[in-house]
Amino acid sequence: DYVEVVDCFEPHNYEIVAKFQSVPESYRNSENPMDDACFYNLVEYIESIYPNADYLTLIEIYDKFDAKYSRLMHFNTIGDTLKPDPNKEFNCAVMSKNSFIFNSFKKDIEKN
C-alpha cells in the first residue's frame, strides 16, 4: 500500500502536519494521548506561523481554522481491535472541509 504524494501547489484537501513514532511520554497518561499530541502539536505549529499574535488574535485564527478545517489522525491498531496502539507510528492531518487547499497548509492559513 502507498499514499500518492501531491505537490503543495496542486489542489488538495488533506495534509499531514505531524508524524510521531509513538505517543510521546508527556501524553502517555492522557485520556486521549494521540489526539492530545496532535492537537498541541497543531497549536504550536499555528502559533509559530503567528509568533507575535496576541491572545485575542490567536482565538480569531483558531475560530477561522475550526470553520475551514477538520483534524484527523491515522494510527495502527492493537491486534484485531479498533483501539489505537500507542507504541506504533501515527500521523496527524488537517482536512479542508469545503474546498481544496492550493498551497501548503501553512501558506493557506497564513493568508487567512
C-alpha positions in Angstrom: 0.0 0.0 0.0 1.1 3.5 -0.7 -0.2 7.1 -0.5 0.2 9.3 -3.6 2.1 12.4 -2.8 0.6 15.6 -4.2 2.7 18.7 -4.8 1.7 21.5 -2.5 0.8 23.7 -5.5 -1.7 21.1 -6.8 -5.2 21.3 -5.4 -5.7 19.0 -2.4 -7.9 18.9 0.6 -5.8 16.9 3.0 -2.3 17.4 4.5 -0.2 15.5 7.1 1.1 18.1 9.6 2.8 15.9 12.1 4.3 12.4 12.4 5.1 10.5 15.6 7.0 7.2 16.0 4.8 6.5 19.1 2.9 8.5 21.6 5.3 10.9 23.3 5.9 10.2 27.0 4.4 13.5 28.0 1.0 12.4 26.7 1.0 8.7 27.8 -1.2 9.3 30.9 -3.7 11.5 28.9 -7.2 10.2 28.4 -6.7 10.6 24.6 -3.0 10.6 24.1 -2.8 10.6 20.3 -5.5 13.3 19.9 -3.8 15.5 22.6 -0.3 15.1 20.9 -1.9 16.0 17.5 -3.9 18.9 19.0 -1.0 20.5 20.9 1.4 20.0 18.0 -1.0 21.8 15.7 -1.5 24.6 18.2 2.3 25.1 18.4 2.6 25.0 14.6 -0.1 27.6 14.1 1.4 29.8 16.8 4.8 29.5 15.1 3.2 31.0 11.9 1.9 34.0 14.0 4.7 34.4 16.6 3.7 38.0 17.5 -0.1 37.4 17.7 -1.8 38.3 21.0 -4.3 36.0 22.7 -7.4 37.5 21.0 -5.8 37.4 17.6 -5.0 33.7 18.1 -8.6 33.0 19.2 -9.8 34.5 15.9 -7.2 32.4 14.0 -8.4 29.2 15.7 -12.0 30.1 15.0 -11.2 30.5 11.3 -9.3 27.2 11.4 -12.2 25.4 13.0 -14.6 26.8 10.4 -12.4 25.7 7.5 -10.6 22.6 8.6 -11.0 19.3 10.5 -8.3 17.4 12.3 -7.7 13.7 11.6 -5.4 11.0 12.8 -4.0 7.9 11.2 -2.9 5.2 13.5 -2.1 1.5 13.8 -4.4 -0.6 16.0 -3.8 -3.2 18.6 -4.3 -6.6 17.1 -7.8 -7.1 15.6 -9.3 -4.3 17.7 -10.0 -0.8 16.7 -8.1 0.5 19.7 -5.1 2.7 18.8 -1.6 1.3 19.5 0.3 4.0 21.5 3.6 2.2 20.8 3.4 2.5 17.0 3.7 5.3 14.5 0.8 7.7 13.9 0.1 10.8 11.8 -1.8 14.0 12.4 -3.5 15.7 9.5 -5.8 18.6 8.6 -8.5 18.4 6.0 -10.2 21.2 4.3 -14.0 21.0 4.9 -15.4 22.7 1.9 -12.7 23.4 -0.7 -9.3 22.5 -1.9 -6.0 23.8 -0.5 -4.0 25.3 -3.3 -0.7 25.7 -1.4 0.7 24.1 1.7 -1.5 24.3 4.8 0.9 26.8 6.2 0.5 29.1 3.2 -3.3 28.7 3.2 -3.6 29.5 6.9 -1.1 32.5 6.6 -3.5 34.2 4.2 -6.5 34.0 6.5 
